[in-house]
Structure formats: structure tokens, C-alpha cells
């Protein structure tokens, strides 16, 4: 018998694994472990929200249901829950309802699989103004996370919006703000409160502010093309500052396929725009926010940006960004910061000795350095980077790391959920079990069908009221 590949499979010798977080990286890793060794692990999932699936549920644009199809894969966990191989502890927040010491005492291994909890900050004079919001909050708002219900109370009187950053999230937000409510959003799982506010929105113009140049764009061509094609909904592409890059692009000659396609798309839709759209958006490259101008009533009037230019460095033959010495003002009633998400360390990391730097846990192929039988996967292991495809590959690698970790294999027997359930019971804490979640979601589906939607997300309080 190869002890690095097989464990004793009696119930008392099952390796107890606690997983913190229930997003894509969590489910993919768990399913991969159970696929490889279905009889050697007992796995418990701890999720601070009542509902599972993380950013797949609260972070994916409502008009991209195909991205959420991975939930069908995640629901395969139900078969392992029925056999007791997996247990879901919803509404249980680690470092609040349970300590990390509780987990380390009762589990052979801990897998940190929680995701981002905030957006990256962009600091400039006035950046704390109430009409400057983070994309993380905005995305949770339109996706029905009721903790963010009041992020946007009204879009009446809001005509001009600036978005700082140019990743796929920024492109999603433009579609949300400018898309035809009835054609694009009414039949999706967008939250009803967001839908009602968008119906009365006065937003006409969206300016995207991008610090770097066209060749450093973060959005994909697929997302870009989808947004450009919204001219059929009366959403006009108002162009990009192509002239600022003519010399650079000419000197570089042949571009890679992705950048060539991106530039071709932008030029094609700018040149062929019908000009009849009553709404529009524009890409403003080489611009960085430096402040705001406010109206007498205190609301934002303009976003101030400094202008850069592309300069060729003869010594290293590279194109660099240099200040142009100019400042521009861009009409803005609302500013949305969309410069990426970030993970935060858990409160007890220092006490445990887990090193957290630059938005991630320090690790080697998913194994946390200096801490025995501890692992991480997904955004908390790679600084909030990557998409679903990256997550699948990452999860497969981390699953192998866990399966083949000799420290875990040779660890003593632990109590696992048996002791954890006693701790939570003594605290009279309400746990959302997987069967509770299935009941909750069936109600969401029933309510959504009445509105012609796939489902209407319940608030966390509404979910907990359904749990006995």
C-alpha cells in the first residue's frame, strides 16, 4: 500500500478537513479531493453568509447566466452531503462564531478558500466623497446582496458617471447603467430594487478613466464586443483617444492577435457608429484622477484628471508614461472605482502565525508556509486574480497538494464536526444546513418565476427566518 496515496477509511480515521468559504475555488477543490479519494476525507464547509457560491451568486453580471452554470457542477456536492462526507455550515463566520483555534483543535487540515471582501482603494483629494463608490459595493448592489441595498438609492438627476479602471467589471457596470432595462435586465436575476432604480435612471454618459494605455487594457475582447454591440439598444460608443497612441502603434509594427483585435473593434465601431444613441460611453486612456469639483449643494460636479503621454525611451527602446502637464475636468455626478478586488487577512492570522502580504496568504502551490496542515486556494492565494478557468486549474493543483501532504496523512485522529456542532449549539447559533439552503433557493425560484425571472434572491434575514 502506498501511504501517500491512500488513508485508512474507517470513520474514526477519516481525515477531517475544514474549508473556509464556499465560492468556486472551495467547491472545485472539494469535488476534486472526493473524486480522487472518496473514502478518506470528511469535509466541512464554513460560510459566513447563509447562501453559498460567493461571487458566482453576487459578483457575476445578471446578463451572463452562462458563467453561473458552474453552480450546476457545485450542486454535485449534494450527493456527498447525503452520505455525510460533506457538511455545510452556512451563517457561520470564522473568527466570530468559531475561532481558528476551534478549527485547528478539531480538524486535521484547514483550507482557506474565502474570496475578496472589498475593492482596491484609489486615493486622491475628495476620494471619500459620498458620491464616490467602490465597484465591489456596486456589483453586490445590483446582484441582490441586501447588505449593499443602500449603495445606490436613486439615479434620478445622475446624468454623467465616471468609472476609474478598465477591467471586465468596469465593462459590466457600463452595461448595467446604460442597457435597456426591459430588453436586457427585466428577465434576469438582477435584484428588484436595482431594477426599479434603473428604470428611473437619468444616466446618459459614462466616461472610463484609465491610467495606462490601450495595450494595457484589462477587459477581454469578448466583453468589449458585447458592449460595443449595444448600439442596437441606443448605446453609442463615443470613441477613444486613438491619436495619443498613433506614434507608438506605428513604431511597434505588428501587434499580437489580442491587441490587434481590440484596436480593430474600437476603430470599427467608432467609425461605423450611428450617432443616434441617446446614451453613450467613452474610453479615456492616459488619465489619472487627482481630485473633484463640487457644486454649492456639496454634490460632485466634475472629476479632475491629470493627462499623461506616451514617450519613447531611446535607451531601452520602450514606451513609457510621462506627465503631459495638463489637467482635464470630466463632468461626473457619480464616480465608481473599478480597480480590482482585494482579500483581507482574518483577524486571528497574526495569532496563528499565518503570513499575509499584498492581498494574499503566503503559500507554495497552495500549502501555507510555516503552518502545518494549512492550505489556501483561489483569490486568497493569488491576490484576487484569475477567472473561473484559472480557478479550476488552481483547485486541481491544491487538491493534489492536500491529498499528498504526508503531514496530513500521518496526523492524529480529530473530532471534526462532532465537537464543532457542540460549540455552536452551546452558543445557540443558528446554522444554515445544505437542506435549508435548498429550501431557501426553491422559494427564490418560485418568487422569481412570478416576475418572469429565474429567481429573486432573498435577503439574509429572510433566509434565516426560514431556518428552524
C-alpha positions in Angstrom: 0.0 0.0 0.0 1.3 3.5 -0.9 0.5 5.5 2.2 1.0 8.8 0.3 -2.0 7.9 -1.9 -4.4 6.1 0.5 -5.7 6.6 4.0 -7.4 4.1 6.3 -11.1 4.7 5.6 -12.8 3.8 8.8 -14.9 6.6 10.1 -12.7 7.3 13.1 -9.7 7.6 10.8 -11.2 9.8 8.2 -9.1 12.9 7.7 -11.2 15.9 8.8 -10.8 18.9 6.6 -12.4 22.4 7.4 -12.9 24.7 4.4 -13.4 28.4 5.0 -15.5 29.8 2.2 -18.0 28.4 -0.3 -17.1 30.1 -3.6 -15.9 28.4 -6.8 -12.4 27.6 -5.6 -13.9 25.9 -2.5 -16.3 23.6 -4.4 -13.9 22.7 -7.2 -11.2 21.7 -4.7 -13.6 19.7 -2.5 -15.0 17.9 -5.5 -11.5 17.1 -6.8 -10.5 15.7 -3.5 -13.6 13.5 -3.3 -13.1 12.4 -6.8 -9.6 11.2 -6.1 -10.2 9.8 -2.6 -13.9 9.5 -1.9 -13.5 7.3 1.2 -10.7 9.1 3.0 -12.0 12.5 3.9 -14.7 14.1 5.9 -15.1 17.8 4.8 -16.9 20.6 6.4 -17.6 23.9 4.6 -17.9 27.1 6.7 -19.6 30.1 5.0 -20.3 33.4 6.8 -23.4 34.0 4.6 -26.5 31.8 4.7 -26.1 31.2 1.0 -23.2 29.5 -0.8 -21.4 30.2 -4.1 -19.7 33.6 -3.3 -19.1 35.8 -6.2 -20.8 33.4 -8.6 -24.0 34.4 -6.9 -23.2 38.0 -6.0 -20.5 39.0 -8.5 -21.4 37.8 -12.0 -23.4 40.2 -14.2 -27.0 39.2 -14.5 -26.9 39.0 -18.3 -24.1 36.4 -18.1 -26.1 33.3 -16.8 -23.7 31.0 -18.7 -20.9 32.0 -16.2 -23.2 30.9 -13.4 -23.7 27.4 -14.9 -20.8 26.2 -12.8 -23.4 26.1 -9.9 -24.8 23.0 -11.5 -21.4 21.4 -11.0 -21.2 22.6 -7.4 -24.6 21.1 -6.7 -23.0 17.7 -7.1 -21.9 18.2 -3.5 -25.4 17.2 -2.5 -24.6 13.5 -3.1 -21.6 13.7 -0.7 -23.7 15.7 1.9 -26.3 12.8 1.9 -23.6 10.3 2.8 -22.1 12.5 5.4 -18.8 13.0 3.5 -19.5 16.8 3.4 -21.4 19.1 5.7 -22.3 22.7 5.0 -22.3 25.2 7.9 -23.9 28.4 6.5 -24.2 31.5 8.6 -21.0 30.6 10.5 -18.3 33.2 10.4 -14.8 32.1 11.3 -13.1 34.4 13.9 -16.5 35.4 15.1 -18.8 32.4 15.6 -15.8 30.0 15.7 -12.2 30.7 16.3 -9.3 29.4 14.2 -8.2 27.6 17.3 -11.5 25.8 17.4 -10.8 24.6 13.8 -7.1 23.6 14.4 -8.1 21.7 17.5 -10.7 19.6 15.8 -9.6 19.2 12.2 -6.6 17.6 10.6 -6.4 20.3 7.9 -7.7 23.8 7.2 -8.3 25.1 3.7 -8.7 28.8 3.3 -10.9 29.4 0.3 -12.6 32.7 1.1 -12.6 35.4 -1.5 -12.4 39.2 -1.8 -14.3 41.3 0.7 -13.6 44.8 -0.7 -12.4 46.7 -3.7 -9.0 48.3 -4.1 -8.8 51.9 -2.9 -7.9 54.8 -5.2 -6.8 57.7 -3.0 -6.9 61.3 -4.2 -8.3 64.5 -2.7 -12.1 64.0 -2.3 -12.0 60.2 -2.8 -14.0 59.7 0.3 -16.9 61.8 -1.0 -20.3 60.0 -0.6 -20.8 60.0 -4.4 -17.6 58.1 -5.0 -18.3 54.4 -4.5 -16.4 51.1 -5.0 -17.3 48.7 -7.8 -17.4 45.8 -5.2 -20.2 47.6 -3.4 -22.0 48.5 -6.7 -21.8 44.9 -8.1 -23.2 43.5 -4.8 -25.9 46.1 -5.0 -27.3 45.1 -8.4 -26.7 41.4 -7.7 -29.1 41.5 -4.7 -26.8 41.2 -1.7 -29.0 43.0 0.7 -26.1 44.2 2.8 -25.4 46.6 -0.1 -29.0 47.6 -0.8 -28.5 51.2 0.1 -25.3 51.7 -2.0 -27.5 53.4 -4.7 -30.7 54.9 -3.5 -31.6 56.7 -6.7 -30.1 57.5 -10.1 -32.5 60.4 -10.8 -30.6 63.5 -11.7 -27.4 61.5 -12.3 -26.5 62.1 -15.9 -22.7 61.7 -16.0 -20.8 58.9 -14.4 -17.0 58.2 -14.4 -15.6 54.8 -13.9 -12.0 54.6 -12.9 -10.4 51.4 -14.2 -10.9 49.3 -17.3 -11.3 45.6 -16.4 -14.3 43.4 -17.1 -16.1 44.7 -14.0 -16.0 48.2 -15.5 -17.5 46.9 -18.7 -20.2 45.1 -16.7 -21.1 48.3 -14.9 -21.4 50.2 -18.2 -23.9 47.6 -19.4 -25.8 47.9 -16.2 -26.0 51.6 -16.3 -26.8 52.1 -20.0 -28.6 48.9 -21.1 -32.3 48.9 -21.9 -34.0 47.8 -18.7 -36.8 45.8 -20.4 -34.7 44.2 -23.1 -31.6 43.3 -21.1 -32.4 43.2 -17.4 -36.1 42.6 -16.7 -35.9 38.8 -17.2 -32.5 38.2 -15.4 -31.8 37.6 -11.7 -30.9 41.3 -11.1 -32.2 42.5 -7.8 -35.7 44.0 -7.9 -34.6 47.1 -6.0 -31.8 47.7 -8.6 -34.2 47.1 -11.4 -36.6 49.7 -10.1 -33.9 52.3 -9.7 -32.5 51.6 -13.2 -36.0 52.1 -14.6 -36.0 55.7 -13.3 -32.3 56.4 -14.1 -31.2 59.6 -15.9 -27.7 58.3 -16.7 -26.7 59.3 -20.2 -22.9 59.3 -20.3 -20.2 57.1 -18.9 -16.6 58.0 -19.1 -14.0 55.3 -18.4 -10.8 56.7 -16.8 -7.7 54.6 -17.5 -4.3 55.4 -16.1 -2.4 53.4 -18.6 -2.6 52.9 -22.4 -4.5 50.8 -24.9 -2.0 47.9 -24.8 -2.5 47.6 -21.1 -6.3 47.2 -21.2 -7.6 44.6 -18.8 -11.0 43.9 -20.3 -11.4 41.0 -22.7 -12.3 41.4 -26.3 -15.4 39.3 -25.7 -16.7 41.7 -23.1 -15.7 44.7 -25.2 -17.5 43.4 -28.3 -20.7 42.7 -26.3 -20.7 46.3 -25.0 -20.0 47.7 -28.5 -22.9 45.8 -29.9 -25.3 47.6 -27.5 -25.6 50.3 -30.1 -28.6 48.3 -31.2 -30.1 49.4 -27.8 -29.3 53.0 -28.4 -26.0 52.9 -26.6 -23.3 54.8 -28.6 -19.6 54.2 -28.4 -18.2 57.7 -28.3 -14.6 56.7 -29.1 -11.2 56.6 -27.5 -8.1 58.8 -27.7 -6.5 56.9 -30.6 -4.3 59.9 -31.6 -2.3 59.6 -28.4 -1.1 56.2 -29.5 -0.6 56.6 -33.2 3.2 57.0 -33.0 3.6 54.1 -30.5 1.5 51.7 -32.5 3.2 52.7 -35.8 6.7 52.1 -34.3 5.7 48.7 -32.9 4.5 47.4 -36.2 2.7 44.1 -36.0 0.7 43.6 -32.8 -0.2 40.4 -31.1 -3.6 38.9 -32.0 -5.5 40.1 -28.9 -4.4 43.8 -29.1 -4.8 43.9 -32.8 -8.4 42.6 -32.5 -9.1 45.1 -29.7 -8.0 48.1 -31.6 -9.8 46.9 -34.8 -13.0 46.6 -32.8 -12.7 50.1 -31.2 -11.9 51.7 -34.6 -14.7 49.8 -36.4 -17.4 50.7 -34.0 -16.3 54.3 -33.7 -16.2 54.8 -37.5 -19.5 53.0 -38.1 -21.4 54.4 -35.1 -24.9 55.5 -36.0 -24.6 58.6 -33.8 -28.3 58.3 -32.8 -27.8 56.8 -29.4 -29.3 58.8 -26.5 -26.7 57.2 -24.2 -23.0 56.7 -24.7 -19.7 55.8 -23.3 -16.1 56.7 -23.9 -12.6 55.3 -23.1 -10.2 57.9 -21.8 -6.7 56.5 -21.7 -3.7 58.1 -20.1 -5.8 59.8 -17.4 -5.5 59.6 -13.6 -7.8 61.1 -11.0 -6.4 63.9 -8.9 -9.5 65.5 -7.3 -13.1 66.6 -7.7 -15.0 69.8 -8.1 -18.3 70.1 -6.1 -21.4 72.0 -6.6 -22.7 74.5 -4.0 -25.0 71.8 -2.6 -22.0 69.5 -2.0 -22.6 67.0 -4.8 -19.9 66.2 -7.3 -19.7 68.3 -10.4 -16.5 67.2 -12.1 -13.7 64.7 -11.8 -10.3 66.2 -12.3 -7.7 64.1 -14.1 -4.0 64.6 -15.0 -3.0 63.8 -18.5 -0.1 61.6 -19.5 1.5 60.9 -22.8 3.5 58.0 -24.4 7.2 58.8 -24.7 9.7 56.5 -26.4 12.8 55.8 -24.3 15.7 55.6 -26.7 18.0 53.9 -24.2 15.8 50.8 -23.6 13.7 51.1 -26.7 10.5 51.0 -24.5 7.4 53.3 -24.5 6.8 54.9 -21.1 4.2 57.1 -19.5 5.2 60.7 -18.8 3.1 63.6 -17.4 1.8 65.9 -20.1 1.4 68.7 -17.6 -2.2 69.1 -18.4 -5.3 68.8 -16.3 -8.8 68.0 -17.6 -12.2 68.1 -16.0 -14.8 65.4 -16.8 -18.4 66.0 -15.9 -19.3 63.5 -13.2 -22.3 63.3 -10.9 -21.1 59.9 -9.6 -17.7 58.2 -9.6 -17.2 54.4 -9.4 -13.8 52.9 -8.5 -13.2 49.7 -10.5 -9.6 48.9 -10.0 -9.9 45.4 -8.8 -10.9 43.5 -5.6 -8.8 42.5 -2.7 -8.8 39.9 0.1 -8.2 40.7 3.7 -6.5 38.7 6.4 -8.7 37.0 9.0 -8.4 38.6 12.5 -6.6 35.7 14.1 -3.9 35.3 11.4 -1.2 37.0 13.4 -2.0 34.9 16.5 -1.8 31.7 14.4 1.3 32.8 12.6 -0.2 32.9 9.0 1.7 35.4 6.8 -0.5 37.6 4.7 1.1 40.1 2.3 -0.1 42.0 -0.8 -3.6 40.7 -0.6 -2.8 37.0 -0.3 -1.7 34.3 2.1 2.0 33.4 1.5 2.0 29.9 0.1 3.8 27.4 -2.0 1.4 25.7 -4.5 -1.4 26.1 -2.1 0.5 24.9 1.0 0.7 27.7 3.6 4.3 28.4 4.7 5.3 27.8 8.3 1.9 26.4 9.4 1.3 22.7 9.5 -1.7 21.2 7.6 -2.9 24.5 6.3 -3.7 25.3 2.7 -5.2 28.1 0.6 -6.9 28.3 -2.8 -8.5 30.8 -5.1 -8.2 34.6 -4.7 -6.9 34.5 -1.2 -3.9 32.5 -2.5 -3.2 34.6 -5.6 -4.2 38.2 -4.8 -7.7 38.3 -6.3 -6.6 37.4 -9.8 -8.0 34.9 -12.3 -11.3 33.8 -13.7 -13.3 30.6 -13.5 -10.9 28.7 -15.7 -7.9 29.7 -13.6 -9.9 28.7 -10.5 -10.4 25.2 -11.9 -6.7 24.6 -12.5 -5.7 26.2 -9.2 -8.2 24.0 -7.4 -7.0 20.8 -9.0 -3.4 21.6 -8.0 -4.3 22.4 -4.4 -6.4 19.3 -4.1 -3.3 17.3 -5.1 -1.2 19.2 -2.6 -3.7 18.3 0.2 -4.0 14.6 -0.9 -0.3 14.1 -1.0 0.7 16.0 2.2 2.4 13.5 4.4 1.9 15.7 7.5 -1.8 15.5 6.9 -1.7 11.8 6.2 0.1 11.0 9.4 -1.8 13.4 11.6 -3.6 12.1 14.7 -7.4 11.5 14.7 -9.5 14.6 15.3 -13.1 15.1 16.3 -14.1 17.3 13.4 -17.8 18.4 13.1 -18.8 16.4 16.2 -17.1 18.9 18.6 -17.9 21.9 16.3 -21.6 21.2 16.5 -21.5 21.1 20.3 -19.7 24.5 20.3 -22.3 26.1 18.1 -25.2 24.5 19.9 -23.9 25.9 23.2 -23.8 29.3 21.7 -27.4 28.8 20.4 -26.1 29.8 17.0 -28.4 29.3 14.0 -26.7 27.1 11.4 -27.9 27.0 7.8 -27.6 23.4 6.6 -27.5 22.4 3.0 -31.1 21.2 3.0 -32.0 24.6 4.5 -30.3 26.3 1.5 -32.1 24.0 -1.0 -35.4 25.0 0.6 -34.4 28.7 0.5 -33.4 28.6 -3.1 -36.6 26.8 -4.1 -38.6 29.7 -2.6 -36.3 32.1 -4.5 -37.1 30.3 -7.8 -40.9 30.3 -7.1 -40.9 34.0 -6.3 -38.7 34.8 -9.4 -41.0 32.8 -11.7 -43.9 35.0 -10.7 -41.9 38.0 -12.1 -40.6 36.2 -15.2 -37.1 35.8 -13.7 -35.0 32.7 -12.9 -35.2 33.6 -9.2 -35.4 36.5 -6.8 -32.7 36.5 -4.1 -33.9 36.6 -0.6 -32.2 38.8 2.0 -30.0 37.1 4.6 -32.6 37.9 7.3 -35.3 36.4 5.1 -33.2 33.3 4.7 -32.6 32.9 8.4 -36.3 33.3 9.2 -36.9 30.2 7.1 -34.4 28.1 9.1 -35.8 26.4 12.2 
